[in-house]
Amino acid sequence: MVFPSVIAILPAHNESSTIADVVGGLRSWQFIKRILVVDDNSDDGTVAAAIAAGAEVLQLGKGQGGGKGQAMREGLAHVKEDACDYYLFMDGDGQHDPASLGNFAEVLNNAPPPDILLGSRAQSRHLIPRARWITNVLGTWALSKIAGVAMEDSQCGFRMIRKDIMDSIELTGDGFTFEMEVALKAAHRHRRWAHVPVKAIYPKEGYSSHFRGAMDTWLIAWHSLWC
């Protein structure tokens, strides 16, 4: 198999307990040429843990962090001049298993390879909290109708997108609107899509997601009207 070169971008906010495992898992894949952790004002040792694990870290300064969307925009701007075929997006909180990249690799080996590969947790939805899955189903249905593309899991942050497509998209949203905005604006370009099964990892005792359920779902829906 011949794989494309990939730059991984991981947003992180207070993920010191998980970021090293995520980075270490990514480093086991030879087609990952660069791993960038974008630290959004963590105060728990996330930066030191990411660096020790072998990642490059971009720290957002005080007042600069605007949530996941802002972190992703800053990360993309930081690596834009570096050549690669795809960007890989993952969360730093351990919900995305780097071992699932084997499924992405299988899809990329198809001819022609897709432009956009969306991670789908549909096969392991029983592992996702019921309230979270319901809001995801509703959001996925609405986004599929708006975009004109059938999606399985619109809010999964585990995805790969061709660099030339991603670099051509003007992003404006903050918070958790990132996935929705990219999907809508990429759909307008009529690209080849693929859904890739990924493992749903939820959560360890004491874990608190940064996603605010109904509130963030509402913000995502509202922002979609302006994409």
Kinemage of the C-alpha trace (Angstrom):
@kinemage 1
@onewidth
@group {chain A} dominant
@subgroup {mainchain}
@vectorlist {calphas} color= white
{ca met a 1} P 0.000 0.000 0.000
{ca val a 2} L 1.103 3.545 -0.757
{ca phe a 3} L -0.289 6.096 1.670
{ca pro a 4} L -0.498 9.877 1.393
{ca ser a 5} L 1.392 12.158 3.755
{ca val a 6} L -0.711 13.486 6.611
{ca ile a 7} L -0.459 16.344 9.109
{ca ala a 8} L -2.430 15.756 12.318
{ca ile a 9} L -3.989 18.695 14.162
{ca leu a 10} L -5.321 18.141 17.676
{ca pro a 11} L -7.091 20.826 19.732
{ca ala a 12} L -6.567 20.436 23.458
{ca his a 13} L -7.791 22.113 26.622
{ca asn a 14} L -6.717 20.550 29.923
{ca glu a 15} L -6.061 17.088 28.479
{ca ser a 16} L -2.904 16.212 30.415
{ca ser a 17} L -4.237 12.763 31.322
{ca thr a 18} L -4.901 11.692 27.718
{ca ile a 19} L -2.845 13.733 25.255
{ca ala a 20} L 0.335 11.636 25.567
{ca asp a 21} L -1.492 8.415 24.666
{ca val a 22} L -3.134 10.063 21.659
{ca val a 23} L 0.147 11.501 20.388
{ca gly a 24} L 1.960 8.236 21.011
{ca gly a 25} L -0.677 6.345 19.056
{ca leu a 26} L -0.335 8.711 16.117
{ca arg a 27} L 3.434 8.402 16.047
{ca ser a 28} L 3.100 4.682 15.326
{ca trp a 29} L 1.701 5.491 11.875
{ca gln a 30} L 4.471 6.236 9.372
{ca phe a 31} L 2.289 8.334 7.071
{ca ile a 32} L 1.759 10.907 9.850
{ca lys a 33} L 4.528 13.377 9.037
{ca arg a 34} L 3.693 16.035 11.626
{ca ile a 35} L 1.627 16.173 14.822
{ca leu a 36} L 0.482 19.596 16.002
{ca val a 37} L -1.295 20.004 19.331
{ca val a 38} L -3.063 23.370 19.587
{ca asp a 39} L -3.296 24.189 23.256
{ca asp a 40} L -6.237 26.406 24.155
{ca asn a 41} L -5.075 27.955 27.448
{ca ser a 42} L -4.607 24.728 29.399
{ca asp a 43} L -3.418 25.047 32.990
{ca asp a 44} L -2.901 21.390 33.861
{ca gly a 45} L 0.325 20.317 32.188
{ca thr a 46} L -1.147 19.472 28.763
{ca val a 47} L 1.651 21.294 26.962
{ca ala a 48} L 4.445 19.478 28.785
{ca ala a 49} L 2.734 16.102 28.290
{ca ala a 50} L 2.267 16.696 24.549
{ca ile a 51} L 5.873 17.772 24.041
{ca ala a 52} L 7.192 14.831 26.051
{ca ala a 53} L 5.139 12.483 23.857
{ca gly a 54} L 6.735 13.914 20.710
{ca ala a 55} L 4.220 16.460 19.444
{ca glu a 56} L 4.773 19.990 18.299
{ca val a 57} L 2.692 22.421 20.369
{ca leu a 58} L 1.120 25.725 19.385
{ca gln a 59} L -0.028 27.611 22.468
{ca leu a 60} L -2.828 30.136 22.142
{ca gly a 61} L -2.164 33.186 24.265
{ca lys a 62} L -4.445 34.687 26.882
{ca gly a 63} L -7.541 36.103 25.249
{ca gln a 64} L -6.705 34.327 21.989
{ca gly a 65} L -8.508 31.061 22.629
{ca gly a 66} L -12.062 30.900 21.327
{ca gly a 67} L -12.834 27.240 21.717
{ca lys a 68} L -12.342 24.404 19.269
{ca gly a 69} L -13.098 26.360 16.100
{ca gln a 70} L -10.545 29.038 16.923
{ca ala a 71} L -7.950 26.429 17.865
{ca met a 72} L -8.457 24.620 14.565
{ca arg a 73} L -8.153 27.824 12.533
{ca glu a 74} L -4.915 28.743 14.281
{ca gly a 75} L -3.564 25.237 13.782
{ca leu a 76} L -4.377 25.201 10.092
{ca ala a 77} L -2.732 28.593 9.575
{ca his a 78} L 0.350 27.341 11.415
{ca val a 79} L 0.917 24.337 9.123
{ca lys a 80} L -0.477 25.709 5.856
{ca glu a 81} L 2.920 26.239 4.247
{ca asp a 82} L 3.978 22.642 4.906
{ca ala a 83} L 3.300 20.187 2.089
{ca cys a 84} L 1.058 17.188 2.698
{ca asp a 85} L -1.838 15.381 1.053
{ca tyr a 86} L -4.361 15.325 3.900
{ca tyr a 87} L -5.055 16.948 7.232
{ca leu a 88} L -6.107 14.644 10.043
{ca phe a 89} L -8.312 16.077 12.789
{ca met a 90} L -8.649 14.364 16.160
{ca asp a 91} L -9.570 15.387 19.685
{ca gly a 92} L -6.983 15.264 22.419
{ca asp a 93} L -9.303 13.917 25.131
{ca gly a 94} L -8.947 10.238 24.294
{ca gln a 95} L -12.344 9.816 22.587
{ca his a 96} L -10.599 9.032 19.295
{ca asp a 97} L -8.486 5.888 19.118
{ca pro a 98} L -5.420 6.263 16.845
{ca ala a 99} L -5.731 2.530 16.085
{ca ser a 100} L -8.812 3.410 14.000
{ca leu a 101} L -6.460 4.987 11.468
{ca gly a 102} L -6.166 1.484 10.047
{ca asn a 103} L -9.728 1.906 8.761
{ca phe a 104} L -8.828 5.247 7.210
{ca ala a 105} L -5.805 3.655 5.543
{ca glu a 106} L -7.995 0.976 3.955
{ca val a 107} L -10.339 3.581 2.508
{ca leu a 108} L -7.467 5.706 1.205
{ca asn a 109} L -6.120 2.699 -0.672
{ca asn a 110} L -9.243 2.697 -2.842
{ca ala a 111} L -9.074 4.185 -6.317
{ca pro a 112} L -9.795 7.007 -6.553
{ca pro a 113} L -9.318 7.904 -2.888
{ca pro a 114} L -12.009 10.105 -1.357
{ca asp a 115} L -11.475 13.789 -0.696
{ca ile a 116} L -13.167 13.740 2.707
{ca leu a 117} L -13.189 10.863 5.192
{ca leu a 118} L -15.604 11.225 8.097
{ca gly a 119} L -15.278 9.072 11.169
{ca ser a 120} L -18.547 7.337 12.046
{ca arg a 121} L -19.410 5.981 15.493
{ca ala a 122} L -22.676 4.481 14.244
{ca gln a 123} L -21.510 0.898 14.701
{ca ser a 124} L -20.724 1.480 18.379
{ca arg a 125} L -23.463 3.953 19.223
{ca his a 126} L -24.498 1.826 22.215
{ca leu a 127} L -21.342 3.101 23.926
{ca ile a 128} L -22.386 6.755 23.573
{ca pro a 129} L -24.559 8.386 26.261
{ca arg a 130} L -28.178 8.362 25.097
{ca ala a 131} L -28.755 12.125 25.341
{ca arg a 132} L -25.552 12.830 23.402
{ca trp a 133} L -26.477 10.356 20.660
{ca ile a 134} L -29.998 11.793 20.268
{ca thr a 135} L -28.691 15.322 19.742
{ca asn a 136} L -26.118 13.937 17.315
{ca val a 137} L -28.773 12.075 15.298
{ca leu a 138} L -30.936 15.186 15.037
{ca gly a 139} L -27.981 17.359 14.077
{ca thr a 140} L -26.754 14.827 11.520
{ca trp a 141} L -30.192 14.585 9.905
{ca ala a 142} L -30.501 18.379 9.631
{ca leu a 143} L -26.978 18.846 8.302
{ca ser a 144} L -27.418 16.081 5.720
{ca lys a 145} L -30.547 17.825 4.416
{ca ile a 146} L -28.846 21.219 4.240
{ca ala a 147} L -25.630 19.919 2.668
{ca gly a 148} L -27.259 17.456 0.293
{ca val a 149} L -24.840 14.757 1.442
{ca ala a 150} L -25.916 11.693 3.426
{ca met a 151} L -23.895 11.679 6.651
{ca glu a 152} L -23.729 9.061 9.380
{ca asp a 153} L -22.141 11.063 12.185
{ca ser a 154} L -21.810 14.752 11.433
{ca gln a 155} L -20.272 15.754 14.761
{ca cys a 156} L -17.486 13.198 14.937
{ca gly a 157} L -14.255 15.176 15.100
{ca phe a 158} L -12.178 12.245 13.810
{ca arg a 159} L -11.793 12.972 10.099
{ca met a 160} L -9.359 13.466 7.229
{ca ile a 161} L -9.685 16.089 4.505
{ca arg a 162} L -7.515 16.752 1.486
{ca lys a 163} L -5.203 19.686 2.122
{ca asp a 164} L -6.089 21.620 -1.034
{ca ile a 165} L -9.786 21.485 -0.156
{ca met a 166} L -9.263 22.467 3.467
{ca asp a 167} L -6.955 25.328 2.537
{ca ser a 168} L -9.617 26.737 0.198
{ca ile a 169} L -12.327 26.905 2.887
{ca glu a 170} L -12.745 30.165 4.790
{ca leu a 171} L -13.626 29.298 8.371
{ca thr a 172} L -15.392 31.718 10.704
{ca gly a 173} L -16.952 29.697 13.538
{ca asp a 174} L -15.761 29.170 17.085
{ca gly a 175} L -16.510 26.409 19.549
{ca phe a 176} L -17.957 23.169 18.213
{ca thr a 177} L -19.227 24.641 14.932
{ca phe a 178} L -15.983 23.548 13.232
{ca glu a 179} L -17.160 20.116 12.047
{ca met a 180} L -20.458 21.463 10.729
{ca glu a 181} L -18.888 24.427 8.936
{ca val a 182} L -16.269 22.306 7.201
{ca ala a 183} L -18.868 19.735 6.113
{ca leu a 184} L -21.222 22.333 4.662
{ca lys a 185} L -18.576 24.304 2.830
{ca ala a 186} L -16.917 21.152 1.484
{ca ala a 187} L -20.303 19.842 0.309
{ca his a 188} L -20.690 22.941 -1.840
{ca arg a 189} L -17.614 21.794 -3.755
{ca his a 190} L -19.198 18.416 -4.676
{ca arg a 191} L -16.323 16.290 -3.409
{ca arg a 192} L -15.994 12.534 -2.900
{ca trp a 193} L -17.017 11.481 0.610
{ca ala a 194} L -16.444 8.328 2.619
{ca his a 195} L -17.614 7.205 6.053
{ca val a 196} L -15.045 5.369 8.135
{ca pro a 197} L -16.040 3.277 11.168
{ca val a 198} L -14.282 4.439 14.324
{ca lys a 199} L -14.543 3.276 17.897
{ca ala a 200} L -16.667 5.307 20.301
{ca ile a 201} L -14.731 5.784 23.533
{ca tyr a 202} L -16.803 7.067 26.451
{ca pro a 203} L -15.710 8.060 29.158
{ca lys a 204} L -13.757 7.338 32.244
{ca glu a 205} L -15.228 8.084 35.642
{ca gly a 206} L -14.922 11.752 36.426
{ca tyr a 207} L -14.625 12.721 32.766
{ca ser a 208} L -16.355 15.935 31.749
{ca ser a 209} L -16.853 16.714 28.076
{ca his a 210} L -16.308 20.251 26.821
{ca phe a 211} L -19.399 19.752 24.603
{ca arg a 212} L -22.443 21.357 26.230
{ca gly a 213} L -25.184 19.192 24.751
{ca ala a 214} L -28.286 21.168 23.784
{ca met a 215} L -26.511 24.544 23.953
{ca asp a 216} L -23.734 23.607 21.533
{ca thr a 217} L -26.200 21.774 19.276
{ca trp a 218} L -28.252 24.979 19.061
{ca leu a 219} L -25.152 27.064 18.277
{ca ile a 220} L -24.133 24.605 15.572
{ca ala a 221} L -27.589 24.763 13.990
{ca trp a 222} L -27.655 28.561 14.128
{ca his a 223} L -24.207 28.890 12.556
{ca ser a 224} L -25.209 26.523 9.749
{ca leu a 225} L -27.680 29.121 8.501
{ca trp a 226} L -24.815 31.422 7.602
{ca cys a 227} L -22.466 28.949 5.909
